[in-house]
Amino acid sequence: MQASSVPSQSESHEKGISRPGPVLSVIIPCYNERGNVEPLFHAVEQALVHLDWELIFVDDASPDGTIDEVWRLAQADSRVRGILRVGRRGLSSAVIEGILSSSAPVVAVMDGDMQHDERLLGQMFDAIRNQGYDVAIGSRHVEGGDNSGLANWWRLFLSNAGIRIAQLCLPVKVSDPMSGFFAVRRELFVRSVSDLSGTGFKILLDLLMVQKTAPRVIELPFVFRSRHEGESKMGRKVLIQFGQMIAHHMLKRRKTSLPTASGGGTAG
C-alpha cells in the first residue's frame, strides 16, 4: 500500500508547516437533526471541491444525539466542528455564536434539514469574495427561485406575510429578507453583532435591519427543497418572536430619532 503524501497535523506542527484556515465557514444551527448531519456534510463536500471550507454545527443540546453524530464526523474530518450549547436555545443566537467562532473572511448560514441547496454556496462565496458584495442571499422570490418545499399552507402564509412586513423596515430592497440561507462578509457581521436582537429565527432580517448604510446585496435563486428528515420547527412561537424582533428594532429607531433635550436655561 502506498503511504499518503499528506502530512498529519502532528507532523505538520513538528516540521513547522503552517496550514491556512478556511476561506468559508458554513454555520448550521441545529436541533434534532441527527439523521441529516452526515448527508449534509457529504453534500457540501461535493459542492465545494475547489474551496477550503469548514462546517460549524451549533447544536442546542438535541435529545436525539445530534452533537454526537457531529463529533463522530469531526474525528474523521477536521473540516467539521461542533458547538454544544447548554441551557440556551434559539436559531439566531446559535448563528451568532457559530459565526463568532469562525476566522474565515466569508461565512454562510444554512439550515440542517437539507432544504437549502448547498450547490449555491460557491456562488455566494464568489459574490462576496470576488464581486464585492457584502451579503449574498439564497432567494425563493427572484426569477428561478421557488418555495414549494414549504411544508404546508401555514408556513407559506407566515413566510409571505413576514416578507411583506419586513420589506417596510429595511434600508435595502430585498425580495426574500426572511431567507435562512445566506452568506455575509464576516467583518460586517462582527461589526453589527452588538446591535442585533439575537431573538427568533430570522437572523438575516435582524442583520439587515441594523445596517446604518445600505450594504451591497445580491439575491441568487434557489429552489426550497422538501425536508430530508426530522420535523419542521415552524410554529406560533416563531411568529411571536418575529413580531418581537420587528418591534425591538422599530422602538430602537424611534428612540435614536427623537431630538435630545437641550440643557440651556432662560436668560434673566
Phi, psi and omega per residue, in radians:
M1 nan 2.345 -3.123
Q2 -1.402 2.280 -3.114
A3 -1.229 2.581 3.125
S4 -1.213 2.450 3.127
S5 -1.531 -0.113 -3.134
V6 -1.480 2.104 -3.099
P7 -1.219 2.563 3.052
S8 -1.246 2.954 3.140
Q9 -1.091 -0.727 -3.127
S10 -1.132 -0.714 3.100
E11 -1.115 -0.682 3.136
S12 -1.084 -0.759 -3.141
H13 -1.160 -0.704 -3.122
E14 -1.125 -0.624 -3.102
K15 -1.555 0.005 3.128
G16 1.291 0.384 3.135
I17 -1.467 2.136 3.106
S18 -1.541 2.461 3.116
R19 -2.024 1.975 -3.094
P20 -1.099 2.672 3.129
G21 -1.345 3.041 -3.117
P22 -1.210 2.673 3.055
V23 -1.607 -0.262 -3.134
L24 -2.422 2.199 2.987
S25 -1.893 2.288 3.090
V26 -1.876 2.016 -3.077
I27 -1.635 2.233 -3.108
I28 -2.204 1.666 3.042
P29 -1.237 2.383 -3.049
C30 -2.573 2.646 3.048
Y31 -2.628 2.071 -3.101
N32 0.989 0.934 3.138
E33 -2.157 0.503 -3.071
R34 -0.928 -0.774 -3.084
G35 -1.213 -0.233 -3.114
N36 -1.738 -0.202 -3.005
V37 -1.080 -0.961 -3.096
E38 -1.199 -0.765 3.074
P39 -1.022 -0.647 3.125
L40 -1.182 -0.739 3.097
F41 -0.996 -0.852 -3.103
H42 -1.174 -0.591 3.100
A43 -1.143 -0.760 3.116
V44 -1.174 -0.692 3.121
E45 -1.010 -0.735 3.131
Q46 -1.258 -0.540 -3.073
A47 -1.400 -0.414 -3.005
L48 -2.107 0.796 -3.053
V49 -1.151 -0.397 -3.057
H50 -1.804 0.167 -3.123
L51 -2.160 2.652 2.947
D52 -1.542 2.000 -3.004
W53 -2.357 2.951 2.996
E54 -2.532 2.661 3.018
L55 -1.879 2.251 3.083
I56 -2.051 1.817 3.083
F57 -1.493 2.224 3.100
V58 -1.988 1.909 -2.975
D59 -1.935 2.264 3.138
D60 -1.573 0.987 3.082
A61 0.928 0.903 -3.128
S62 -1.028 2.305 3.109
P63 -1.196 -0.268 -3.124
D64 -1.492 0.046 3.107
G65 1.408 0.514 3.123
T66 -0.956 -0.775 -3.071
I67 -1.153 -0.529 3.099
D68 -1.137 -0.680 3.092
E69 -1.180 -0.669 3.089
V70 -1.098 -0.832 -3.126
W71 -1.115 -0.616 3.094
R72 -1.079 -0.776 3.104
L73 -1.159 -0.672 -3.113
A74 -1.102 -0.559 3.084
Q75 -1.174 -0.495 -3.127
A76 -1.589 -0.399 -3.061
D77 -2.591 2.056 -3.048
S78 -1.250 -0.089 3.080
R79 -1.369 -0.077 3.115
V80 -1.862 2.292 3.040
R81 -2.280 2.676 3.119
G82 -2.291 2.366 3.040
I83 -2.022 2.121 3.098
L84 -1.747 2.111 3.124
R85 -1.791 2.269 -3.117
V86 -2.083 2.238 3.083
G87 1.432 0.200 3.083
R88 -2.613 2.592 -3.051
R89 -2.421 2.782 3.027
G90 2.297 2.323 -3.084
L91 -1.139 -0.822 -3.064
S92 -1.081 -0.807 3.137
S93 -1.171 -0.545 3.070
A94 -1.141 -0.742 3.106
V95 -1.089 -0.756 3.130
I96 -1.019 -0.826 -3.141
E97 -1.108 -0.692 3.133
G98 -1.120 -0.792 -3.129
I99 -1.146 -0.687 -3.130
L100 -1.230 -0.247 3.079
S101 -1.539 -0.077 -3.062
S102 -1.714 2.617 3.013
S103 -1.949 -0.013 -3.101
A104 -1.180 2.537 3.132
P105 -1.198 -0.418 3.124
V106 -2.191 2.331 3.101
V107 -2.171 2.458 3.094
A108 -2.082 2.685 3.125
V109 -2.194 2.278 3.071
M110 -2.579 2.701 3.138
D111 -1.263 2.785 3.137
G112 -1.625 0.248 -3.024
D113 -1.849 0.158 3.100
M114 1.235 0.223 3.133
Q115 -1.475 -0.308 3.086
H116 -1.632 2.459 -3.051
D117 -1.471 1.809 -3.099
E118 -1.057 -0.353 3.140
R119 -1.181 -0.242 3.122
L120 -1.445 -0.254 -3.065
L121 -1.026 -0.705 3.139
G122 -1.108 -0.693 3.102
Q123 -1.177 -0.680 3.098
M124 -1.069 -0.822 3.136
F125 -1.040 -0.813 -3.121
D126 -1.081 -0.674 -3.131
A127 -1.080 -0.650 -3.109
I128 -1.475 -0.848 -3.043
R129 -1.269 -0.672 -2.988
N130 -1.964 -0.355 -3.092
Q131 -1.884 -0.032 3.015
G132 1.502 0.159 3.102
Y133 -1.381 2.681 3.089
D134 -1.606 -0.605 -3.088
V135 -2.385 2.355 3.035
A136 -2.127 2.139 -3.022
I137 -1.942 2.283 2.946
G138 -1.352 1.946 -2.970
S139 -1.955 2.377 3.053
R140 -1.582 -0.113 -2.952
H141 -2.121 0.375 2.927
V142 -1.959 2.924 -3.091
E143 -0.991 2.213 -3.104
G144 1.740 -0.239 3.115
G145 -1.614 2.845 -3.103
D146 -2.804 2.466 3.140
N147 -2.020 0.483 -3.090
S148 -1.152 -0.256 3.127
G149 -1.345 -0.088 3.068
L150 -1.047 2.455 -2.910
A151 -1.113 -0.649 -3.043
N152 -2.790 3.139 -3.093
W153 -1.125 -0.521 -3.118
W154 -1.164 -0.785 3.099
R155 -1.137 -0.676 3.120
L156 -1.117 -0.745 3.123
F157 -1.105 -0.824 -3.134
L158 -1.047 -0.750 -3.124
S159 -1.109 -0.859 -3.095
N160 -1.178 -0.717 3.117
A161 -1.152 -0.729 3.131
G162 -1.089 -0.674 3.132
I163 -1.089 -0.782 -3.122
R164 -1.089 -0.723 3.130
I165 -1.176 -0.811 -3.067
A166 -1.096 -0.641 -3.089
Q167 -1.106 -0.371 3.118
L168 -1.319 -0.263 -2.980
C169 -1.955 0.054 -2.974
L170 -1.728 2.586 3.097
P171 -1.422 -0.089 -3.106
V172 -2.457 2.536 -3.121
K173 -1.348 2.113 -3.126
V174 -2.403 2.302 -3.100
S175 -1.411 -0.382 -3.089
D176 -2.378 1.121 -3.126
P177 -1.218 -0.168 3.128
M178 -1.604 0.051 -3.125
S179 -1.087 2.464 3.042
G180 -1.752 0.170 -3.053
F181 -2.141 1.861 -3.071
F182 -2.793 2.904 3.026
A183 -2.267 2.668 -3.064
V184 -2.577 2.620 3.003
R185 -1.152 2.136 -3.023
R186 -1.044 -0.626 -3.141
E187 -1.016 -0.730 3.131
L188 -1.151 -0.732 -3.128
F189 -1.115 -0.808 -3.117
V190 -1.095 -0.674 3.120
R191 -1.138 -0.460 -3.062
S192 -1.684 -0.200 -2.872
V193 -1.089 -0.570 -3.108
S194 -1.225 -0.295 3.138
D195 -1.663 -0.140 -3.096
L196 -1.273 2.574 3.067
S197 -1.324 -0.565 3.105
G198 1.244 0.257 -3.117
T199 -1.938 2.741 3.021
G200 1.389 -2.831 -3.021
F201 -1.942 -0.088 -2.980
K202 -1.928 1.273 -3.083
I203 -1.187 -0.551 3.097
L204 -1.107 -0.821 3.112
L205 -1.046 -0.762 3.094
D206 -0.980 -0.817 -3.113
L207 -1.123 -0.784 -3.105
L208 -1.167 -0.607 -3.081
M209 -1.210 -0.385 -3.091
V210 -1.633 -0.022 -3.114
Q211 -1.286 2.240 -3.135
K212 -1.453 -0.469 2.992
T213 -2.172 2.546 -3.042
A214 -1.137 2.156 3.077
P215 -1.309 2.815 3.044
R216 -1.410 2.032 -3.026
V217 -2.119 2.388 2.998
I218 -2.168 2.446 3.081
E219 -1.926 2.244 -3.116
L220 -1.997 2.283 -3.063
P221 -1.236 2.473 2.964
F222 -2.602 2.743 3.130
V223 -1.703 2.102 -3.132
F224 -1.276 1.992 -3.020
R225 -1.489 2.855 3.044
S226 -1.232 2.629 -3.116
R227 -1.072 2.405 -3.124
H228 -1.362 -0.879 3.099
E229 -2.585 2.890 3.079
G230 1.436 -2.982 -3.066
E231 -2.138 2.627 3.101
S232 -1.145 2.512 3.109
K233 -1.663 0.012 -3.081
M234 -1.239 2.249 3.133
G235 -2.842 -2.943 -3.097
R236 -1.080 -0.603 -3.131
K237 -1.050 -0.657 3.132
V238 -1.090 -0.735 3.123
L239 -1.102 -0.741 3.123
I240 -1.107 -0.787 -3.130
Q241 -1.139 -0.606 3.081
F242 -1.086 -0.816 3.104
G243 -1.069 -0.693 3.130
Q244 -1.124 -0.681 -3.137
M245 -1.182 -0.768 3.098
I246 -1.047 -0.809 3.141
A247 -1.084 -0.709 3.131
H248 -1.004 -0.849 -3.085
H249 -1.280 -0.644 3.129
M250 -1.163 -0.693 3.101
L251 -1.142 -0.687 3.133
K252 -1.134 -0.706 3.092
R253 -1.108 -0.715 -3.112
R254 -1.106 -0.709 3.140
K255 -1.135 -0.723 -3.108
T256 -1.272 -0.390 -3.124
S257 -1.544 -0.236 3.132
L258 -1.215 2.395 3.119
P259 -1.180 2.455 3.114
T260 -1.426 2.470 -3.122
A261 -1.257 2.323 3.107
S262 -1.419 2.621 -3.082
G263 -1.700 0.290 -3.095
G264 -1.258 2.488 3.106
G265 -1.690 3.049 3.112
T266 -1.542 2.512 3.131
A267 -1.321 2.488 3.128
G268 -2.443 nan nan
